[in-house]
Amino acid sequence: MTEIAWSNLADEYAEVPSAVTVGVFDGLHSGHRELVRRVVETDLLSVVVTFQRHPTEILLHDDIPGFIMSLRQKRHSIRDMGVDVSVLIDFTEPFRRLPGREFLDRLASGFKLRRLVVGHDFRCGYRLDTDITSIRDHFAGSDVEVMEVAPVVDGRAPVSSTRIRELILAGDLREAGVLLGRPFVLDLGDEEVERDGDRAYVVKSQGGLLAESRQLLPPPGRYRVDLLREEPDGRTRGGGREATLEVGRNSLSWPLAPGESIRYIVVKERR
């Protein structure tokens, strides 16, 4: 998979027929994956446009709700779904003020857009000025197929990042994993890990988030987890060592074997 910064879109793919989907994709849950599947299933160049910095980091500053996955996890998950090109947007102030129709024109000029896949409630542009109806009107009479994908429903409600965050905050990691389509995984790759005898510690920032990635943590308690060693390619492979993770008010800790380096913690359920 090729990664491109939004600011660096040039002529490389301008004449390549492409299928594109756009979104924050925090968690890449089953609903998000349906959008990605609709671009990968074509014979077109498959493109996912997402964010390097979550928009809430700019809009809410210290009041962010916490992220379900780190940027590293999101990038690797997109790659593993067979996407050809990933475009990363840095949500700067100039980008925030970009009208939705100008954003769509930039997509259409950066790629030879033939299919645009969006969710039923998708909106873009400054103050969310462009909805699905406006997108259809914008591309009316062109060669662009605008595909609106219905929400994936689990139980009586659509699968959403908000629902998954609520489950994590409630300590229901099993149900969160069902909506994600895989277990909830903490990424420690950017965190400062301290060692004290046979235990490792990470100090949290305020608000129950990992200090660097701002990834959401479950409430204080003991959790059954798998500890996964450092993998150079960033993949989370199975076969990790089972252990108990202790989440406190300001830190989390786990047993550490001699010489062991842990990057990922797969959180299964409360003990």
C-alpha positions as a LaTeX table, in Angstrom:
\begin{tabular}{lrrr}
\hline
Residue & $x$ (\AA) & $y$ (\AA) & $z$ (\AA) \\
\hline
Met1 & 0.00 & 0.00 & 0.00 \\
Thr2 & 1.19 & 3.50 & $-0.85$ \\
Glu3 & 0.64 & 6.32 & 1.66 \\
Ile4 & 0.27 & 9.93 & 0.49 \\
Ala5 & $-0.19$ & 13.13 & 2.49 \\
Trp6 & $-3.25$ & 15.11 & 1.39 \\
Ser7 & $-1.00$ & 18.13 & 0.84 \\
Asn8 & 1.16 & 16.11 & $-1.56$ \\
Leu9 & $-1.55$ & 14.94 & $-3.96$ \\
Ala10 & $-0.12$ & 15.53 & $-7.41$ \\
Asp11 & $-0.46$ & 14.10 & $-10.91$ \\
Glu12 & 0.69 & 10.56 & $-10.14$ \\
Tyr13 & $-2.86$ & 9.13 & $-9.92$ \\
Ala14 & $-4.80$ & 11.86 & $-11.72$ \\
Glu15 & $-5.41$ & 9.62 & $-14.75$ \\
Val16 & $-5.90$ & 6.35 & $-12.87$ \\
Pro17 & $-9.60$ & 5.32 & $-12.56$ \\
Ser18 & $-10.20$ & 5.09 & $-8.83$ \\
Ala19 & $-12.70$ & 4.09 & $-6.16$ \\
Val20 & $-12.47$ & 6.27 & $-3.06$ \\
Thr21 & $-13.94$ & 6.25 & 0.43 \\
Val22 & $-13.52$ & 8.97 & 3.04 \\
Gly23 & $-13.83$ & 8.95 & 6.81 \\
Val24 & $-12.20$ & 9.24 & 10.22 \\
Phe25 & $-12.48$ & 5.43 & 10.60 \\
Asp26 & $-11.63$ & 5.36 & 14.31 \\
Gly27 & $-11.65$ & 1.68 & 15.24 \\
Leu28 & $-12.22$ & 0.47 & 11.67 \\
His29 & $-15.26$ & $-1.37$ & 12.98 \\
Ser30 & $-17.56$ & $-3.57$ & 10.90 \\
Gly31 & $-19.44$ & $-0.55$ & 9.50 \\
His32 & $-16.22$ & 1.12 & 8.38 \\
Arg33 & $-15.01$ & $-2.11$ & 6.86 \\
Glu34 & $-18.10$ & $-2.31$ & 4.69 \\
Leu35 & $-17.19$ & 1.06 & 3.17 \\
Val36 & $-13.62$ & $-0.06$ & 2.53 \\
Arg37 & $-14.85$ & $-3.34$ & 1.03 \\
Arg38 & $-16.86$ & $-1.41$ & $-1.57$ \\
Val39 & $-13.70$ & 0.24 & $-2.92$ \\
Val40 & $-11.50$ & $-2.85$ & $-2.71$ \\
Glu41 & $-14.04$ & $-5.06$ & $-4.52$ \\
Thr42 & $-13.69$ & $-3.11$ & $-7.78$ \\
Asp43 & $-11.09$ & $-3.34$ & $-10.55$ \\
Leu44 & $-10.34$ & 0.33 & $-9.88$ \\
Leu45 & $-7.48$ & 1.74 & $-7.84$ \\
Ser46 & $-8.74$ & 1.46 & $-4.25$ \\
Val47 & $-8.23$ & 4.60 & $-2.15$ \\
Val48 & $-8.99$ & 5.34 & 1.49 \\
Val49 & $-8.86$ & 8.98 & 2.57 \\
Thr50 & $-8.58$ & 9.40 & 6.33 \\
Phe51 & $-7.00$ & 11.62 & 8.98 \\
Gln52 & $-3.49$ & 11.70 & 10.36 \\
Arg53 & $-4.70$ & 13.76 & 13.30 \\
His54 & $-8.22$ & 13.10 & 14.52 \\
Pro55 & $-10.38$ & 16.22 & 13.93 \\
Thr56 & $-11.38$ & 16.30 & 17.60 \\
Glu57 & $-7.75$ & 16.99 & 18.54 \\
Ile58 & $-8.14$ & 20.34 & 16.81 \\
Leu59 & $-11.77$ & 21.06 & 17.64 \\
Leu60 & $-11.94$ & 19.85 & 21.25 \\
His61 & $-8.31$ & 20.10 & 22.37 \\
Asp62 & $-8.13$ & 18.53 & 25.87 \\
Asp63 & $-11.78$ & 17.39 & 25.82 \\
Ile64 & $-11.31$ & 14.65 & 23.23 \\
Pro65 & $-13.31$ & 11.47 & 23.92 \\
Gly66 & $-10.33$ & 9.17 & 23.34 \\
Phe67 & $-9.56$ & 7.04 & 20.31 \\
Ile68 & $-10.35$ & 3.38 & 19.79 \\
Met69 & $-7.14$ & 2.72 & 17.90 \\
Ser70 & $-3.83$ & 4.44 & 17.33 \\
Leu71 & $-2.86$ & 5.92 & 13.98 \\
Arg72 & $-0.35$ & 3.08 & 13.58 \\
Gln73 & $-3.09$ & 0.48 & 14.05 \\
Lys74 & $-5.41$ & 2.24 & 11.61 \\
Arg75 & $-2.73$ & 2.47 & 8.93 \\
His76 & $-1.84$ & $-1.20$ & 9.27 \\
Ser77 & $-5.50$ & $-2.28$ & 9.29 \\
Ile78 & $-6.20$ & $-0.34$ & 6.09 \\
Arg79 & $-3.16$ & $-1.95$ & 4.50 \\
Asp80 & $-4.26$ & $-5.42$ & 5.56 \\
Met81 & $-7.66$ & $-4.93$ & 3.89 \\
Gly82 & $-5.95$ & $-4.77$ & 0.50 \\
Val83 & $-6.20$ & $-1.03$ & $-0.13$ \\
Asp84 & $-3.90$ & 0.33 & $-2.85$ \\
Val85 & $-3.51$ & 3.93 & $-1.65$ \\
Ser86 & $-4.09$ & 5.62 & 1.69 \\
Val87 & $-4.34$ & 9.41 & 1.82 \\
Leu88 & $-3.66$ & 11.00 & 5.23 \\
Ile89 & $-5.18$ & 14.39 & 5.97 \\
Asp90 & $-3.63$ & 16.63 & 8.59 \\
Phe91 & $-6.67$ & 18.44 & 10.01 \\
Thr92 & $-5.16$ & 21.90 & 10.01 \\
Glu93 & $-7.09$ & 25.16 & 10.30 \\
Pro94 & $-6.96$ & 25.79 & 6.51 \\
Phe95 & $-8.32$ & 22.30 & 5.84 \\
Arg96 & $-11.07$ & 22.77 & 8.46 \\
Arg97 & $-12.30$ & 25.83 & 6.55 \\
Leu98 & $-12.32$ & 24.10 & 3.16 \\
Pro99 & $-15.86$ & 24.04 & 1.67 \\
Gly100 & $-17.18$ & 20.58 & 0.96 \\
Arg101 & $-17.48$ & 21.07 & $-2.80$ \\
Glu102 & $-13.83$ & 22.20 & $-2.99$ \\
Phe103 & $-12.84$ & 19.07 & $-1.08$ \\
Leu104 & $-14.77$ & 16.93 & $-3.60$ \\
Asp105 & $-13.12$ & 18.74 & $-6.51$ \\
Arg106 & $-9.71$ & 18.10 & $-4.98$ \\
Leu107 & $-10.53$ & 14.38 & $-4.75$ \\
Ala108 & $-11.72$ & 14.33 & $-8.36$ \\
Ser109 & $-8.56$ & 16.07 & $-9.59$ \\
Gly110 & $-6.13$ & 14.05 & $-7.46$ \\
Phe111 & $-7.65$ & 10.80 & $-8.72$ \\
Lys112 & $-9.68$ & 9.91 & $-11.79$ \\
Leu113 & $-12.70$ & 9.38 & $-9.57$ \\
Arg114 & $-15.14$ & 6.73 & $-10.76$ \\
Arg115 & $-16.72$ & 5.55 & $-7.50$ \\
Leu116 & $-17.12$ & 7.52 & $-4.26$ \\
Val117 & $-18.28$ & 5.42 & $-1.31$ \\
Val118 & $-19.72$ & 7.14 & 1.76 \\
Gly119 & $-21.89$ & 6.28 & 4.75 \\
His120 & $-25.54$ & 7.29 & 4.95 \\
Asp121 & $-24.80$ & 10.13 & 7.38 \\
Phe122 & $-21.58$ & 11.37 & 5.75 \\
Arg123 & $-20.99$ & 15.12 & 5.66 \\
Cys124 & $-17.89$ & 17.10 & 4.74 \\
Gly125 & $-16.70$ & 20.65 & 4.41 \\
Tyr126 & $-16.59$ & 23.70 & 6.64 \\
Arg127 & $-19.34$ & 23.45 & 9.23 \\
Leu128 & $-20.36$ & 20.19 & 7.50 \\
Asp129 & $-21.87$ & 22.13 & 4.62 \\
Thr130 & $-22.06$ & 19.19 & 2.18 \\
Asp131 & $-24.26$ & 16.11 & 2.74 \\
Ile132 & $-25.03$ & 13.07 & 0.60 \\
Thr133 & $-27.69$ & 14.92 & $-1.43$ \\
Ser134 & $-25.25$ & 17.74 & $-2.17$ \\
Ile135 & $-22.59$ & 15.20 & $-3.18$ \\
Arg136 & $-24.96$ & 13.53 & $-5.64$ \\
Asp137 & $-25.87$ & 16.93 & $-7.08$ \\
His138 & $-22.20$ & 17.87 & $-7.36$ \\
Phe139 & $-21.35$ & 14.82 & $-9.45$ \\
Ala140 & $-24.62$ & 14.67 & $-11.41$ \\
Gly141 & $-23.95$ & 14.14 & $-15.11$ \\
Ser142 & $-20.37$ & 13.03 & $-14.51$ \\
Asp143 & $-18.77$ & 9.57 & $-14.64$ \\
Val144 & $-18.66$ & 9.38 & $-10.83$ \\
Glu145 & $-20.85$ & 6.78 & $-9.13$ \\
Val146 & $-21.81$ & 8.01 & $-5.66$ \\
Met147 & $-22.47$ & 4.94 & $-3.53$ \\
Glu148 & $-24.30$ & 5.46 & $-0.24$ \\
Val149 & $-23.81$ & 2.51 & 2.14 \\
Ala150 & $-26.44$ & 1.70 & 4.75 \\
Pro151 & $-25.27$ & 1.31 & 8.36 \\
Val152 & $-24.27$ & $-2.11$ & 9.66 \\
Val153 & $-26.71$ & $-2.96$ & 12.45 \\
Asp154 & $-25.92$ & $-5.05$ & 15.50 \\
Gly155 & $-28.96$ & $-5.71$ & 17.68 \\
Arg156 & $-31.29$ & $-2.75$ & 17.27 \\
Ala157 & $-28.72$ & $-0.02$ & 16.68 \\
Pro158 & $-26.11$ & 0.81 & 14.02 \\
Val159 & $-22.52$ & $-0.09$ & 14.78 \\
Ser160 & $-20.67$ & 3.14 & 15.55 \\
Ser161 & $-17.45$ & 4.38 & 17.12 \\
Thr162 & $-19.55$ & 6.10 & 19.79 \\
Arg163 & $-21.21$ & 2.81 & 20.82 \\
Ile164 & $-17.84$ & 1.09 & 20.98 \\
Arg165 & $-16.34$ & 3.85 & 23.13 \\
Glu166 & $-19.26$ & 3.55 & 25.53 \\
Leu167 & $-18.70$ & $-0.20$ & 25.83 \\
Ile168 & $-14.98$ & 0.25 & 26.50 \\
Leu169 & $-15.70$ & 2.88 & 29.16 \\
Ala170 & $-18.17$ & 0.46 & 30.76 \\
Gly171 & $-15.55$ & $-2.30$ & 30.80 \\
Asp172 & $-17.52$ & $-4.50$ & 28.38 \\
Leu173 & $-14.57$ & $-5.46$ & 26.19 \\
Arg174 & $-16.23$ & $-8.61$ & 24.91 \\
Glu175 & $-19.15$ & $-6.72$ & 23.35 \\
Ala176 & $-16.82$ & $-3.97$ & 22.09 \\
Gly177 & $-14.86$ & $-6.70$ & 20.30 \\
Val178 & $-18.05$ & $-7.99$ & 18.68 \\
Leu179 & $-18.80$ & $-4.57$ & 17.17 \\
Leu180 & $-15.17$ & $-4.07$ & 16.15 \\
Gly181 & $-15.04$ & $-7.49$ & 14.53 \\
Arg182 & $-11.85$ & $-8.24$ & 16.48 \\
Pro183 & $-10.53$ & $-7.75$ & 20.04 \\
Phe184 & $-9.79$ & $-4.29$ & 21.42 \\
Val185 & $-6.01$ & $-3.74$ & 21.31 \\
Leu186 & $-3.90$ & $-1.15$ & 23.15 \\
Asp187 & $-0.87$ & 0.13 & 21.24 \\
Leu188 & 2.08 & 0.93 & 23.54 \\
Gly189 & 4.50 & 1.70 & 20.73 \\
Asp190 & 4.74 & 5.42 & 21.53 \\
Glu191 & 4.23 & 5.22 & 25.29 \\
Glu192 & 6.91 & 5.55 & 27.95 \\
Val193 & 7.11 & 2.14 & 29.63 \\
Glu194 & 8.78 & 1.88 & 33.04 \\
Arg195 & 10.07 & $-1.33$ & 34.61 \\
Asp196 & 9.90 & $-2.17$ & 38.29 \\
Gly197 & 11.18 & $-5.67$ & 39.03 \\
Asp198 & 9.01 & $-8.16$ & 37.19 \\
Arg199 & 6.31 & $-5.64$ & 36.23 \\
Ala200 & 5.97 & $-2.98$ & 33.55 \\
Tyr201 & 4.06 & 0.28 & 34.00 \\
Val202 & 2.63 & 2.98 & 31.78 \\
Val203 & 1.51 & 6.25 & 33.31 \\
Lys204 & $-1.72$ & 7.56 & 31.81 \\
Ser205 & $-2.56$ & 11.13 & 30.99 \\
Gln206 & $-5.64$ & 12.63 & 32.61 \\
Gly207 & $-9.01$ & 11.47 & 31.43 \\
Gly208 & $-8.27$ & 7.75 & 31.15 \\
Leu209 & $-6.24$ & 7.98 & 27.93 \\
Leu210 & $-2.80$ & 6.76 & 26.99 \\
Ala211 & $-0.47$ & 9.74 & 27.17 \\
Glu212 & 0.90 & 9.73 & 23.61 \\
Ser213 & $-1.61$ & 8.00 & 21.33 \\
Arg214 & $-4.63$ & 9.33 & 23.29 \\
Gln215 & $-6.09$ & 5.87 & 23.01 \\
Leu216 & $-9.06$ & 5.17 & 25.28 \\
Leu217 & $-8.59$ & 2.89 & 28.30 \\
Pro218 & $-11.16$ & 0.75 & 30.10 \\
Pro219 & $-12.14$ & 1.69 & 33.67 \\
Pro220 & $-9.94$ & 0.73 & 36.64 \\
Gly221 & $-9.87$ & $-3.00$ & 37.29 \\
Arg222 & $-8.22$ & $-6.27$ & 36.33 \\
Tyr223 & $-8.50$ & $-7.58$ & 32.76 \\
Arg224 & $-7.60$ & $-10.81$ & 31.03 \\
Val225 & $-5.24$ & $-9.91$ & 28.19 \\
Asp226 & $-2.74$ & $-11.26$ & 25.68 \\
Leu227 & 0.66 & $-9.54$ & 25.58 \\
Leu228 & 2.19 & $-9.32$ & 22.11 \\
Arg229 & 5.87 & $-8.73$ & 21.51 \\
Glu230 & 7.36 & $-6.09$ & 19.26 \\
Glu231 & 6.70 & $-6.82$ & 15.57 \\
Pro232 & 8.77 & $-4.84$ & 13.05 \\
Asp233 & 5.90 & $-4.69$ & 10.52 \\
Gly234 & 3.37 & $-3.55$ & 13.12 \\
Arg235 & 1.05 & $-6.52$ & 12.76 \\
Thr236 & $-0.76$ & $-7.98$ & 15.76 \\
Arg237 & $-0.26$ & $-11.71$ & 15.35 \\
Gly238 & $-1.90$ & $-14.33$ & 17.54 \\
Gly239 & $-0.20$ & $-16.45$ & 20.15 \\
Gly240 & 0.56 & $-13.75$ & 22.69 \\
Arg241 & 1.28 & $-14.53$ & 26.32 \\
Glu242 & $-1.84$ & $-14.45$ & 28.49 \\
Ala243 & $-1.64$ & $-12.25$ & 31.58 \\
Thr244 & $-3.62$ & $-9.94$ & 33.84 \\
Leu245 & $-3.60$ & $-6.22$ & 33.10 \\
Glu246 & $-4.21$ & $-3.94$ & 36.06 \\
Val247 & $-5.73$ & $-0.59$ & 35.14 \\
Gly248 & $-5.50$ & 1.98 & 37.93 \\
Arg249 & $-6.67$ & 5.57 & 38.14 \\
Asn250 & $-3.44$ & 6.93 & 36.70 \\
Ser251 & $-1.51$ & 3.95 & 35.35 \\
Leu252 & $-1.69$ & 0.45 & 33.95 \\
Ser253 & 0.68 & $-2.44$ & 34.66 \\
Trp254 & 1.30 & $-6.05$ & 33.70 \\
Pro255 & 3.82 & $-8.85$ & 34.48 \\
Leu256 & 6.93 & $-8.71$ & 32.34 \\
Ala257 & 9.20 & $-11.62$ & 31.50 \\
Pro258 & 13.00 & $-11.05$ & 31.51 \\
Gly259 & 14.14 & $-9.20$ & 28.39 \\
Glu260 & 10.58 & $-8.98$ & 27.06 \\
Ser261 & 9.36 & $-5.99$ & 25.04 \\
Ile262 & 5.59 & $-5.58$ & 24.67 \\
Arg263 & 4.02 & $-3.41$ & 21.99 \\
Tyr264 & 0.38 & $-4.51$ & 21.96 \\
Ile265 & $-2.05$ & $-5.58$ & 24.67 \\
Val266 & $-5.13$ & $-7.45$ & 23.46 \\
Val267 & $-7.82$ & $-6.75$ & 26.07 \\
Lys268 & $-10.34$ & $-9.58$ & 26.29 \\
Glu269 & $-12.57$ & $-9.17$ & 29.34 \\
Arg270 & $-12.71$ & $-8.23$ & 33.00 \\
Arg271 & $-11.38$ & $-10.70$ & 35.51 \\
\hline
\end{tabular}
